[in-house]
Amino acid sequence: MSNGFGRRRFAAGAAGVAALPLFGIVSARGDAPQFEYKFANNNPMSHPSTIRQAEAIARINNESNGRLKITHFPNNQLGGDTDMLSQLRSGAIEFFTLSGLILSTFVPQTSISGIGYSLSTYKDVWAAMDGDLGAYLRGAVDKSGLHMFEKVWDNGYRQITSSSHPIRTPDDLKGFKIRVPVSPLWTSMFEAFGAAPTSINFSEVYSALQTKIVDGQENPLVIIDTSKLYEVQKYLSMTRHMWDGFLMLGNGRAWRALPPDLQAIVARNLNGSAEDQRQDVVKADGQLRAGLEAKGMVFNETDPAQFRAALVKARFYAQWKEKFGPEAWAVLEKYTGKIG
């Protein structure tokens, strides 16, 4: 019997007796799994997230003794971010990793960790995301009908690339046609800089840059490298304008359908691989500059104080403090100090 949350095995005790779910019975190797779930992401095969997710999935499938089978669909195989979020909500996908800033189109609170120039070091990031800020986000996500796992995966600090000119100061962003993900906070921040942001799903970014629909984009170095954006971008400005993470998400009904022992296996392995992936991204970030320079990209450093001052002047922080509310803002400032 099948439904939106994976195929489950049922059996009748005797003729005329209604079929009952055998959630508590461990199936032997070779039997059909009780649950078949899909796991999707938007990262290329070579991205640390995809590699570590594949490892976690293999362990989960093995440790469940065949009761749970998870199939991995990386690299936008099931659609763009907004498509896959819709599929996650409906139950067509059971697990999905997504930036909190993009999830904010459904759960507004989840973009707070991406406030520009706020969580400026990894020490701040992981203290917040493994602490009260992460707990605040999990509460908001769980109320939405989704399930958020305890450990957030790293997407890294975001940098700006351009095909036309380097971005050295906020003035270099005036009128700049830049791709941003589908997220109100991203659009708001680049509008505050005077840029011309366009929301485009990541699956369409390369072609948008190639055809000059936009002149630039912003992403962590590991994404710029693994997605080969260096082929269509010349300048890479080290702005570190925001930290971005991947929230590990599950469809709430599919998650609750799993017996507690399977939930424990899934959570332990996904959270463990998140810790491994965090180290991978930091290690890769330290090595990627030389590789991207060898591929033709021209790097430049920036002064974060200038960009932060531009956001203060545009009342970016004041507007978002009002939108998030004093409670959420206080949780963020616990880890950042006063913002704005």
CORBELZI-V53168 format. One record per run of one state. SS is the DSSP state (alpha for helix, beta for strand, coil for the rest). FROM is the first residue (numbers start at 0). LEN is the number of residues. If there is no record, write none. Layout:
{{SS | FROM | LEN} {SS | FROM | LEN}}
//
This chain:
{{coil | 0 | 9} {beta | 9 | 2} {coil | 11 | 8} {beta | 19 | 2} {coil | 21 | 13} {beta | 34 | 6} {coil | 40 | 7} {alpha | 47 | 16} {coil | 63 | 4} {beta | 67 | 6} {coil | 73 | 7} {alpha | 80 | 10} {coil | 90 | 4} {beta | 94 | 5} {alpha | 99 | 4} {coil | 103 | 4} {alpha | 107 | 7} {coil | 114 | 7} {alpha | 121 | 8} {coil | 129 | 2} {alpha | 131 | 12} {coil | 143 | 2} {beta | 145 | 3} {coil | 148 | 4} {beta | 152 | 5} {coil | 157 | 1} {beta | 158 | 4} {coil | 162 | 7} {alpha | 169 | 4} {coil | 173 | 3} {beta | 176 | 4} {coil | 180 | 3} {alpha | 183 | 9} {coil | 192 | 3} {beta | 195 | 4} {coil | 199 | 2} {alpha | 201 | 9} {coil | 210 | 5} {beta | 215 | 4} {coil | 219 | 1} {alpha | 220 | 6} {coil | 226 | 2} {alpha | 228 | 3} {coil | 231 | 3} {beta | 234 | 4} {coil | 238 | 4} {beta | 242 | 9} {alpha | 251 | 6} {coil | 257 | 2} {alpha | 259 | 35} {coil | 294 | 3} {beta | 297 | 4} {coil | 301 | 2} {alpha | 303 | 10} {coil | 313 | 2} {alpha | 315 | 9} {coil | 324 | 1} {alpha | 325 | 11} {coil | 336 | 4}}
//
